[in-house]
Amino acid sequence: MGITFKIDAEAGVVHVVADGNLEATTFLSWMKDLFADANFRLGFDMVFDAQEAQIEISGNEAFGLARERQQGRVGKLAIVATESYGASRMFAGWVGDDDRTRVFHDMASAREWLGLPIEDNPSN
């Protein structure tokens, strides 16, 4: 349980899977690990699979995470979550009109938006 990531340097994308109950400190910790990874490059796109996660963050914490997003270290960000997933919508709302961040309800749509092959999903 928690947040794990795989970096596909060739495709320029980070695949993230979150599961279980997560708090803002968990997000900040994994982002620190990601940005310190030798394979990570500024501008990589990210698909964040939160379909199995229950994220417990306040509005202020979501705002802080959105500000991290706006630092420009990641290219496009596709968040995949269930339809009732309030935290992802809150996060997307704080980011605002940023056309580089979208919330999806299925992995195929997220991968298509990022220009990735649907059948080559390393999260499976």
N, C-alpha and C positions, 0 to 999 in steps of 0.2 A: 504494500500500500504506500501511496505517496506519489511522487512525480519522477518519471524516468524519461530519458531522451536518447535518441540516436541521431547522429549527424551524418547525412549523406553529402559529403563534400563535393562529389562529382555532380550531383543534381543541384547543389546549393540550397538544401532544405534541411530543416531540423524537424524530426518526428517526435512529438511529445505525447506521453500517455499519463493521465492523472486518474487515480482511483482512491476510494476511501474518503474519510473526512479530512478536509484540508483547510488550513488557516493561512493568513497572509504571510506569516513567517516562513511557511513551507515554500511559498512562491518565491520569496526573496532569496532563500537559500539555494534553490535549484537554479535560479537565474544567475546567481553568482558562480555556481559550478559550470553552467553553460558558457558564460562569457570567458571563463578561465580555461576552457577546454582548448587544446592546441589545434583541434580540427575546425573550430568555429571561426567564421569570417563575418565581418560586418556586412549587413545586407542580405544574409541568408533568409529565405522565406521560412515560415513555420506553420505546421499544422498541429494544433493543440487539441487532442482528443480528451474531452472531459465528460464523456457519456457515462462513465462509471464513478464519477466523483461527486461528492457533496461538499461544496465549497462554502465555508462559513467565514465571510468577511464583511466588515462594515462598509458603509458608503465611503467613509474617509479612507479606509484601506484600499478599496477599489479605485478611488481617485489616485492614490499613491502609485498603485500598480499601473494605472493608465499613464501617469506621468513618466514612469519608467519606459513604457511602450513608446512614448513620443520622443525618446532620446535618439531614435533612429538606428539602433543597433541591429534590428531585425527588419527585413523587407516586408513582404505581405504576411499577415497573420490571419489564419483561418482557424476559428474556434468551433469545434464540433461538440454540440451539447444537445440534451433532450429539449423538447419544446418548452417545458416548464422551467428551464434552467435560468433562474433569475440572476445569478452572479455574472454569467457571461453577457447577458443583456445589459446589466449595470456597467460592466467594464466597457462594452462597446459604446454605451451612452456617454461615459466619461471621456472616451477618446474623441467622440464627436463626429465631425464630418470627414474623418480620416478615411479615405477610400482604400487604404492599405489594410484595414481590419474589418472582417466580416464574421458573423455568427451563422453557422449552418446546423441543420438538424440531421444530416447524414454525411458520412465520410466521402462518398462518391462526389457529391456536389462541391465539397471543400477542395478535394484533390483536383477536380476539373477547373475550379477558379484559379488554383495555383499553377495550372498547366502541367500537372503530374499525371502519369498513367494511373487509371483507376485500379487496374488489375495488379499493380506492383506496390501494394500497400504493406510496408514493413510492420505495421501495427498488428497485423493478423498473426 
